[in-house]
Amino acid sequence: EIEGLRSSLEGLVGEVGERRWKEREAVGVGVGNGGLGGGMGLKPNEKNGPTQFILVSTSPDAFGEFETPFGEFNGLKRQAEKIVSEEFPSLTYSILQMGLYDERVEEGLEICREKSLDQEGNSEGGMSDESVGSLRPSIWDGKRKKRINRRDAARAAVEALLDEDLVNQKVQVFTAVR
């Protein structure tokens, strides 16, 4: 899983670089004349169109801890999130930590987003409270879990492509708490 993610991101970075190279050549900007983006004024992390990579992950407490043949499940998910956010700074991304998929949750409910918290309870991603609402209780309070219908999860991922508030952010996504 991790190797596949890294390979995909490396391919995407290569494609974006090649596209920018061709754009520079098309406007007559040579290799030492203007740097990245040539005369177009592009910067490596400047939002230009849809978010380039959406990582759909799981909320840290959605499934609990268990081993897979490749390592601990939550550890693999957090490792993938770290790769996206730290190892490929030229890409815009959104990391969506989905609540537990549950087909019994009514489809079409309002999609709720909240700041992702690290293990110490500190906010990750730098989103303002106004853009995602105030922090709610932990995803797992011993009896209740945040949940989302699979179709609503797909809708949230598509909406994240164009949501400027989610660029280079990590958020938890859900529609119901049960």
N, C-alpha and C positions, 0 to 999 in steps of 0.2 A: 504494500500500500504506500509506504513512504517513498520507495524508489520510483514508483509510478507517478506520484505527485511531483517529485523533484524533476523527473524527465518531462512531464507536461509543462511545468513552469519554465524549464530551460528552453523548450521548444517555442513557447509563447514569447519569451524574451527575445529569442533569435528572430522570430517573425516580426515583432515590433521593431527591432533594430534594423532589419532589412527594409521594412516599409519606410522608416524614417530616412534611411540612406537613399532610397529611390526618390523620396520627396525632395531631399536636398539636391540631388542631381537634376531633378526636373526644374527647379527654380534657379539652377546655375550656381549653387553654393558648393564649392569644393571641399575636400577633407580639411583643411586647416582654416577654413573661412566661416567662422560663426559657431562652431561647436554643435552640440546636440540641437536638432531642430533648425539649424541654419538661420536664415533671416526670419523664420516664422515665429520666433520668440517662445518656443516650447521649452519647458523645464522637465527634468526626469519624472517628477511626481505630480505635475500639473494635470488636473482633470481635463480630459479632452475626449468627450463622448462618453459612452457607457463605461462603467467599472470594468476593468479588464479581466478580473478573476473573482469568482464567487466561490468560497469554500463553505459547503454545507457540512456542518459537524454536529455533534451532540452536546447538549448541556452536560457539564461535569457530573451531575448527580442523576441523570436520566436513567442510567442502567446500573449504577454501582460498579464495584471493582471485580473484574474477572480476567483470567488469562486466555489469550488466543495463541495459536501456533507461532505468531509473530511478536508477541509481547503482551503486556497489560493493556487492555482495551482503552481506558481513559488516557493512559500514557501515550499511546499511539496517536490519539486524537489531538492531545495538547502539543505533541511533537509536530504534527502536520500544521497546526495553527502557527506555531513558532516559525516554521520554515517559510510559510507564506508571508508572515508579517516582518521577518527580519532578514531573510536571505535574498529576497528579490525586491530591493527598494525602488526599482524603476517601474514596477507594476502597481497599478491601483488595484485594491482588493477590498472585499468585505468578507468577514467571517461570521457566519450565522450559526449559532449554537442552538439547534432545535430542541424543543421540549420533546417528551416521549410521544412517538407517533401513536395515535389512538383513533381508530375508525368510528368509535362510538361518540366521539366529539362531533357535534354538528358542523357541517361544512359551511363556510362563508361567514364565520364569525370575524369580528375585528382582530386584526393581527396586532399583538402587543410586542413591543421590543423594550428591553431594558439593558442597561450596562452589564457587561460581563464582569464578574468579580474574580480576582485571583484567589489563591487559597487563603490569604490573610484577610480577605474581605475588602481589599482595595479595588477601586474602579480601574478597569483596563480600557484602553481605546480612546480616552479623552473626549467622549461625547458629552455635550452639555445636558444638564437635567431637562432643559426645555425641549430638546430634540427627541428624547426618549421617555420623558416622564420621570417622576421620582422613583428612586429605588424601592423595590418591593421586597418582602421577606424572601429568604433563601428558596431556591427551587425545590428544596427538600426539607420539610419540617417534621419528618418522622412519619407522616401519614399521607400527605398530599404532594402531588407532583404536577408540574406544568406540563400541559399536553397540547398537541396540535394534530389536526387532521392532515393526512398526507397531501391532499390537494391544496390545502391552505399553505402547507410548507412549500410546495412548488410555486404557488403564487407569491409568497414572500421572497423566494429566491429570484424570481423574475423581476419583481418590483425593486429589489436591491440593485439591479443593474443600472437604474437611472436615478436612484435616491442619493443626492449629494451629501446628505447627513450621514450616510453609511460608508462613504469612501474612506478606506484605510481604518476601519473600525471593526471591533468585535462585539457582537450583541447576542443576547439570548432572545429567542423568538418562540412565542406560544400563543394560543387562543383561549385556553381554559385552564383552570387549576382544579384538580380533583384529587 
